[in-house]
């Protein structure tokens, strides 16, 4: 189990992940910009993802127009005895914590207590080549310090307590994995060093600094430090699974292992408050946000798709700030579209699981393109076409001349031969809608007992179908 940036990060570019925004008060302003159909579609996406992945529960928050538009919890926070998931429950957010450590460094830079280009040796002098590695390289994973937790499970030694200094004694005195600034390689060790720098420069514990400078001003009242204390009985239980076996209670890391790299737990709504503060630039100065959100380039000019504690991406032409998180028993996704004033937060209570990233991926197009879900009539029409093709039948009156030419006798036979063995259609969901060439594209995911397929349906303004294609996979 590692503290990953986007579920399992070799960087999932479309890891749209966890949501939303923070106002500088405990009162959360809500938006009514999600209509009933959109909320129902979001509910369907979340519930179907839980059913497909077996993850016990998720809690989500949606931000639209810079305001919290929707919050909901699904599933079971605990399996035995059963505890239903509720919005006020706190989930560990894992490596999403790193952007807060980066923000703390930037706040100290604003106060003149350090510079991003200071060598690490100014604050932690005894590390390997500390005179050559900068604070900026720590926060951007370009330092060369070896990751102390690359595994996606908890090794036995991590069940015992440790300290930040002990982590550095074992991992930050090794030779660097590469020359500083020449490669991007995710490393939790970087943020342990950064956390110590915050404490030395500020003169207070990292969690206290974050509480005073960020959490309290933004009204993020649910924050707890799971590096030092467990979640309570009224919070979710963290689970793990061995292959496709049943969920088992996950072990808890020993104290000290999550410091500055993955120590935070909170509600989805509180993480959304932070996301709103990113949109409004309400905690840092504008120049600091530019540092936080600008892609770091290596010495050879190659982009890293990473800023300071944040993935910096483009999704369908929209600027995306994202990060995932995973610690023992929990995975999370936080995706912020700052220029669109939209965000998605999804928190779950199972590690090494895809539910959170899958939910974010399916919800994101609804927010950043202003898409409306397909009407019930069109959804039913396109589903019935698929079921008809399983039986080698097609209502040609629904299609344009071009589409009818596509559906030759051979094509219809191939559709039937391929789809019929899949069995009865279990679910049919729209995951995307967009316009191109005067047509509307509806993207659906159809689940059969034996396989999941994706449909691309292009519709003309008069309602006739110009394209109806089916392909394997999601």
N, C-alpha and C positions, 0 to 999 in steps of 0.2 A: 504494500500500500504506500503510495507516495502522495505528496501534496502537489497534485497536478494542476496545470493552468487551464486546460480545457478537457475535462474528463481524463482521457489518456493523452497527454500532449506530445504528440509529434506535431501538434497544433491542428485541431479541427477547425478549419477556417470558417465553416458555417456553424460553429458552435455558438450559436446565438445564445445565450444563456442568460442570466438571471437579472432580474429586472430592477428596477425602478427607482424611485427618486426620493430626495430628501429635502424637506422644507426646513427653514431655520426656526422651527418651533415644534412643540409636541403635537400640535393640532395638524392633522393631515387633511389637506384640501382634496376633495374627490371630484372626479370628472364623470359625467354621464355619457361620454362619447362612444361607449360600446353599447350597441343595441342588443335587444334580446336574442336575435339570431346569432350574433357574434359570440355572445356569452355562452350560448348553448353549444356552439361549435368548439369553443375553447374547452368547455366541460367534457365534450365528447372526446376531444384529442387527449386530455389528461386521463380520463377514465379508460380509454382504449389502450393507452401506453402502459398503465398499471396492469391491465389484463394481459397484455402481450409480453411484458418483461417480468412480471411477478414481483416487482418492487412493492413493498407494503404501503407506502404513502408518499404523497408529494404535497407541498404547499407552494402556491404561486402568487405572484403579484404582477399586475400589468400597469404600465404608465403610458398615458396618452396625453398629448398637449401639455406635458410637464406636470401632470397631476396623476394621482393614483386613480385608475379607472376601474380596476377589478382585483379582488383578492379572493382566493378560495383554497380550501384544503380538501384533499381526497384520500380515501383509504384508511388504513389502520396504522396509527403511530406505534402501537404495541400489539403483538399478536396473541400473547398469553400472559395474563388475562387481557382480553381485547380492550384497547383504548383507541377510540376514534380520533383521527387527526383533526386538529382545530387550528384556527388562524393564529392564536396567541402562542402556539408552541414554537420553541427555538430549535433550529437545526444547525449542526456544525456546517460551516461554509468552506472549510479547508483553505485552499490556496487563494480564494477570493480575498482572504485576509491580507495578502501581499500588497494590494493596492493601497491599503490603509497605512502599512509601514512606509511605502513610498511617499504617500501624502505627508506623513510625519517628517520625513527627511526634507521635503520641499518646504514645509512650514518653518523648520529650523534654518533652512537656507534663506528664507525671507527675513528671518530675524538676525541674519548675519553670523550665525553660530557655526556655519559650515558652508561648503560649496560642493556642488555635484562633482566637480573636477578635483576635489581634494583627494590625495592618496589615502588609502585605507589606514596607512601607518600613522596618520595624524591622531587617530582614536584607538586603533587596535594594532600596535606596532609589531607584534611578534609573529605575524602570520607569514606564510610563504610569499615572497616578493610583494610585501605590503606597500613598499614604496612605488611600485609600478602599477598597481591596480587602483582604479578610482571608484568612488562611491557610485557614480553613474553606471559603471560596468557591473557593479553588484546588482543594482536595481533592474538592469536590462539583461541579466544572465549572459554577459559577455566577458566575465572575469577570468574564467578558467578554473575556479575553485570547484572541487569535486562534490557532487551531490551526495549527501549522507543518507538519502532515502529514495532510491530509484525503484524499489520494489513496489508492487501493487498489493501488498499484504504487510502485516506487522511481524517482522522477524522477532524471535524470542528475546534478543537483547533489548528491544525497544519496549518491552513490557516493564522494564525497570526504570526508575527515575534517573534523570540526567540533568545537566545544566548546559547553558549555552557555551560556557567555556570548555566543558568537556567535549562537546560536539566539535568545536574548533580545534581542540588539541588533537582529535583523531582524524579530522578531515581537512582542515585548513592549514596543516603543516606538511601535507603531502606536496609533491611537485604538482604544478598546475597541469590540468588536462590539455591545455593549449595556450598559446600566447595571448595575453589580454587583448580584447578587441578584434580578434581574428575569426572567432566562431561564436555561434549562438548555441548554448547548451543549458537546458533547464537545470537549475541547482537550488535546492532548498537552503544549502549552506550559505549562499549569498545573502539571504534575508535574515538568517541568524546573525551574521556579521552586521547587517544594516540595523537590526534591532538593538544590538549592543551600542552602535554608534548613536542612535536616538537617545538611549539612556545616558550615555556619557556626555553628549552635547546638551541635553535638556536638564540633567540632574534629577530625573525622576524615572520611575518604572515606565516602560513602554505603554502598558495598558492604561496607566494613569494619564499619560500625555494624550493618548487617543481619546480618552473619556473627556478630558477638559477641553481639548481643541476641536474635536470633531463630533463625538457621539452626543454629548449634552447639548451643544448648540443646535444640532439637527434634530433633537428630540428622539434619538435612537435609544430608547429606554430599556430595550430587551437584551442588550449586549451582555454576554458572559464569556469568561475566559476559560475554555475547556482544556487549556494546557495545565491549569492548576486545580480545576474542580470539575466534577462530572455534571452532566445535565441532570435535572431533577426527575422525580417519578412522574411529574405532570408533563414532561417533554418527551419527544419520541425516543424509542429505543433504536439503536443502530444495529443493522443486520448485515450479514455476508452470506454468500452462497458458494458451495463447492460445485462447480460446473452447473448443471441444471437441477441440482438438488434443492431441498426446501430451504427457506431462510433460517439462518442460525444467528443467535446473538453474537455480535462482533466483539472482540476484545478491545479494551481501552488502552491506548498508548500510555506509557509511563509519563509522569510529570517531566516537563522540560523539552520534550521532543518537538512540540508544535510551536515553540516560541518564535514570534515574529513572522512565521512562514505559514501558519494555518491554525491559529489558536482561537479564532472567534466563532461564536455561535450567536444566532439572532433569528428573529422572525423574518419572513419574506417581506413584510411591509417595511420593516426597518431598513433592510437592504435597499428597498425601493426609494426610501428617503435619501439615502446616499446617492443613488443614481440621479435623482432629481437635482441634487446639489452639483453633480457633474455638468448637467445641462445648464444650470443657472450660474455656474462658476461662483458659488456662494461661500466657499471655505477658503480657497487659495486665491492668490492674485492671478490675473489673466496669464502673465508670463509663466507662472508655475504650471498652470493647466497645459500650456503649450509643451512644456518639458514632459509632463506626465503622459501626454497623448500623442507625441511625435514618434514615429517609427525610428528606431536606432539602426544605423547602418554600420556595417563592419568596416575595417580598415581598407578592404578592397572595393568598397562601395556597394556590396550586396545588402539588400534589405533583410530585416529579421522578422517583420510583421509583429514586432513587440516594442512597446514603449518602456515605461517604468512601472513594472508590476501589472501591466495590462497588455492583452493582445490588441493590436491596432490593425483592423481589417477593412475591407470593402465588401459589402453584401448587396448584390443587385444594384450597385451604383450608390449605395448609401454608406456613409461612414459608420463603422461599428467599433465600439470599445467593449471587449468581452474578456471574460475569464471564467474558467471552471475551477472546481475544487473537489478534492477527495481526501478524506481521512477515514480511519477505521469506522465502518458502519454508515457512512454518509457520502453522498455526491451532490454537487450543486452546480448550477449554471447561472451566470449573470451577463446579460447582453444589453448594452445601452446604445441607442442610436441618437447621439446628442443633437445632431442637426434637425432631426425629426421630432425631438422631444418625446421619444418613446423608449420604453425599456421592458424587458421581460426577466423576471426572477423565478427560478424553479429550484426548490430544495427537496431532497429526498433522503430517506433513511435506509439506504442500502449502498454499500460501496461496490466498485467495479461494475456499475450498472449504467444502462443507456437511457433510462426513462427521462431524466432531466434534460439531457441534450436533445433527445427526440422531440420532447414537448416544445422546447424553445424553437427548434428548427421548423416545426409545423405552424407555430403561432406567429413567428416573425413576419412572414409575408403579409399577414392580415393587418399588421400595424404600420409597416413602413411604406406600403403602397396604397393604403387606404382601401384595401380590397374588401368587398362584401362577400360573404359566403354564397355559394350557389343557392338559388331558391329551392324550396322543397320539391317543386315540380321538376326543375332541371336535374336535381340530384337523383330523383326517382327515374327520370327519363334515361339518364346516362347509365344508371345501374341496370335498368331493364334491358338496355341494348347489350350490355355485357352478358347478362344471363341468357339473352336470346342467342347470342353468338356461341355460347356453350352448346346450344342445341341445334346449331347450324341454321338459325333463322335470323332475318334482318328486315326491319321495316324501312324500306328504301325511301319512303316519303319524308323521313326525317333528315335526309342528307342532300347535299348539293350534287350537282352533276359531276364535279371533280371527285368528290368522296365516293360516289357510286361507281366511278371508274376504278377506284382503288380496290373496292370490294368485288373482285372477280370471283367466279365460282371456286377457283383454287384458293383464293384468300380466305373465303368463308369456310371452306373445308379445313384449312390449316388452323384457323381460329378455333373451330370446334375440336379438332384433334388435340390441340394444345391445352385448351381450357377445360374440356369435359372431365379429364382425369383428376382435376383439382378438387372436385366435390362441390358442395353447396357453398355459395358466397356467404361469408360470416359477417363482414363489415365493409363499408364503402364510405370513405371520407375524402372531402376536398382538402388538399394541403396547400394549394396555391392558385391564384387567379391573377392574370395580367393581360394587358392589351398589346397587340402587335399587328401591323399590317391591316388595320381596320377590323380585326377579329379579336375575340376574347378567348384566351386560353384558360381552360379549367384543368388543373392537375389533380388527379384522384389517386388514393392508395386503396386497393381492394385486397382484403385478406380472405384467403381460402384455407381450409384445414391443412392443405399440403404446401401452400406457397403464398407469398405476397407479390402482387403485381402493381405496376404503376400505369395509369392511363393519361394520355394527352388528348384532350378534346378541344378542338378549335371551333368556335361558333361564329357565324356571320351575324351582322346586325339584324337580319330578318329572322333569326332563330334557327336557321338551317345549319347543320353540322358539316363543316368543311374537312375536318380531320378527326379520326377516331383510331388511335393507336394504342396498343397494349405492349408492355415490355416487362420482362422479369425483374424482380427486385424492387426495393423501395427507394 
